[in-house]
Structures are given as structure tokens and as C-alpha cells.
Amino acid sequence: MQFLKESMLELIIQTSTNLPPDVREAMGWALRTENPQSQSGKALAIIGENIDMAHQDEGAICQDTGMLTFEVKTPVGVNQMAMRKQTLEAVAEATKRGKLRPNSVDSLTGKNSGDNLGPGTPIFHFEQWEKPEVEVRLILKGGGCENKNIQYSLPCQLEHLGRADRDLEGVRKCLLHAVWQAQGQGCAPGAIGVCIGSDRAGGYHLAKLQLFRSLDDTNPDPVLAKLEQEIVEQANKLGVGAMGFGGSTSLIGCKIAAANRLPACFFVSVAYDCWAFRRLGVLLDAESGAITKWLYRDPSRPVERLITTGTGFQLTGREVRLEPPLSEEKVRALKVGDVVLINGPLVTGRDAAHQYLLHHDAPCNMQGAILYHCGPVMLKEGDAWRTVAAGPTTSIREEPYEADIIRRLGVRAVMGKGGMGEKTRAALKEHGAVYLHAVGGAAQFYARCLPKVRGVYLLEELGIPEAMWVFEARNFPAIVTMDSHGSSLHAEVAATTGTELAKIAAK
């Protein structure tokens, strides 16, 4: 299979950079239906522009290129070990080119392999079939939405919904709860793959397989087809909206499978995927490994832009300019809902950096700084670094650390996606700081707002995604969603959508 490596490399690149037509159409619908002046509307405008940029420049749609999962079907006689070897080489090459972020971390040492290879990464599922060609499907599912996967064991008690029993009504409650609990942390609007039944491990696998279905298909089981439609309609009445800002589009797809189960077990497994729903597939010639057909997309059909006139995100002149280092007075003047434009130094720090900062001095001055929860994709060109992709990561993971970081280092603003909890909210109020929300997944849009790297720290120790990068920001837009007076848009939306959840479930 002399062409297999190049075929797999092309599949990986296209999956990372070119959103499938069915997902693109769903996001276009979201753009058209959301109020463009609302916070969700502004987020969707940035998302639309980001999708167009990613395709145009063949850049990663989201900086978190996720866990690669290959679903492979081969005729009898195809050497699956040779296929795996060449595919691993393609993964390493795609990482080297900056189409994938180095995402494979040793769970014992914390070391990043640097090439997306290591025990358990990427994931392969091989099976044989009776057709003469090879089928390979690939999904890139990021850590933010992976953390919002959820599994229910019926019967159970659900917040706002009461008891969910071992029947389809109980399943319906679970699925609405799954969308509600994701809020903005899973980069809504999202899609869910679902398995009713099986065991715990099998249920999650079958749920993820449902994400390989096209959003516009119809379930062959009429009962499940009806449930899928109902869940999408009802979930979009919750009001979660893009990024959890509140709005009319929270879910772009629901795909459900049912599997037999043990009498003692009734699991409902949900695989939540974000709007950056990256999955493609190919058919390969079994002898040469060359691509004979693309799945989900037609390469001969021109890709339609989502933003057809001007730019997606439009400045109004009412934006607040932030130029770090920030004073307490400047920060105290900000209120939830303010749109800010950041110009000047911007420091990244995520999971490993937060743990490091609790036990060591900061490697750079953080007084008055904006701390950006971001694990960028970076390429070194000569002696300089180029920002390839740089959207926010989910902030709630830093909740155990953030209040101490704000207090110890004098940070005036924390930025990420999905909001933070009560401990951080109290620290913002006490010390005079704010939480800024960047649009999740908009990695190409934000990369253009970070034209220069001022410095990088802890690179050798933590690897590219977890290192502390100091960027020069230029007109970097974000929204204040938690201010220094105790207000939180995230708490407000969670409460109002919880009320709607209870109303919908009662019907």
C-alpha cells in the first residue's frame, strides 16, 4: 500500500482544517437564526469567520485537535499491522506540520511525546468486512467536549428533572440533562451521540460511533428517529446558546443507538461533541492505499463560505480597550456583558502551568496581567515562533487553583471559555479581577490576534500546549462574563436554563 501514508496524511489534514458539509450547514443555520446583536450572535459570527479562515489557510479549526480515533474496515487479507504503522507515521508528520497539536501526554510523568504518539494514542478500531475496498473514518474530539461526556445509570435523580426511570421518558430526561450540564464548557452549540443500553465501556464506544453519522440522516428505527428529533427541538428551547451565553441554538444534532443490556443495568451513555465537529472518512484501494472516494464531502464541490460579506465580528466602537498591565481601577469599572479588545502582553497558562505556579515563583511578571487559558499550536520558523492556532481551553479545570493564583500573583484578568466556579468568583470580587470569555474553538481567528511571541517559559518541562507563552495581542476580542462585583453570566444562564429544563421535562 505505497500510497497509504499520503492518503492518511490528507485525511488527517482535511479533518483538522475543513469542517464537513453537514456540520457547516448546521452552523450556517445557527448563524442565520440567532440574533446577531446578542452575545451568542457575536460568538457565532466569530465561529463562522474562523471556519472560513481554517479552510482558506488549511489551519486547524480548533487548537485542541483532540484524540484521534480511527475506525477502519478492511477486506480479508489486508495487513492491519502495516496500516497502523503507516498511519502512525502520517500522524507524526501532520503534527510536525502544525496540522495537529502535540496532545499525547504520559499519564505517569506528565511528559508530552511531541508527535501525538504513545501508549493508547491514537486510537484504532479495526474490523473486517466483505467489501473489496478499505474504509477509514476519523474523528478529532477535543478535551473540552470529551470532559462533558456523561453516563447515566437508570433509575436516577436528575437536577431540575426529578426521577428518570428505565423507559424512553427516562432516556429523554437524561439527554436533555446532558445538553444542559454541558453549558458553554463543551463549546455549544454541540451534537450528541447516544447509546441506550450495553455495558459501561461498550455504551461509550457505541455512543461515540453515533457521531460518525451525518447530521442530516434519519435513524432507520422510527422510535429512535422521533426521539432524536424531539431532543434537538427541546434542547434548543433551553436557552443555553452559543458558548453558554444564552440563545436559541444549543444543539445541532442528536444521534441515538440502542443495544441490549444486562437485566441489572440500564445505562444511557452520551458522547458530547462541540460545534467544531471534525470527522471525515475515505475509501481506499486495498492494493495501493490510494483514496478512491471521500465520505461526508465531495472535493469537486466548492466549499461555501459561512461569512459571505465583510467580516463576521464587527466592531461597534463601544468596546473597552485593555492594555496590560491592568490597574484595579480599570478592572473594577468593567461589568458583565462588556466587550473588550486586548492590546499588549498576554500570558498563557493552563493545567500544568497552574499546578507549577502554586509551588514556584512565576517565570515572568504576572502583576496586572491577563492569564489566558490556552494551549496553542506553535511552529518554530528559524529563531522565531509562529502562532498557528490559539483558541481558549475550558477554564473550570483550573477552579481548584485560580483563586490562589489571583491572590499570589496579582493577576487582574483570567480568560478562557465556559466560566468558572464560586471560589474564583469570590476571588475576583475580593482582589479586583474579572473573567473574560473568548470564543471556544476559534483558533484561527485568535491566532491572527497574536502576531508576535514575546517569550516562552517552561517549554522543555511542559511541552508546547502547557508552556507559558507571552504573546503580543492585537485587538483580541473577549466578553466580560464574571466581573469584580460578584456578577456571573454563567451562573445566571445555568439558573434560567435549569428552570426551562424543568418546564420542558414536565410537558
Summary of the structure (lengths in Angstrom):
residues: 507
radius of gyration: 22.4
end to end distance: 56.6
largest distance: 70.7
contacts: 1863
relative contact order: 0.16
helix: 35%
strand: 26%
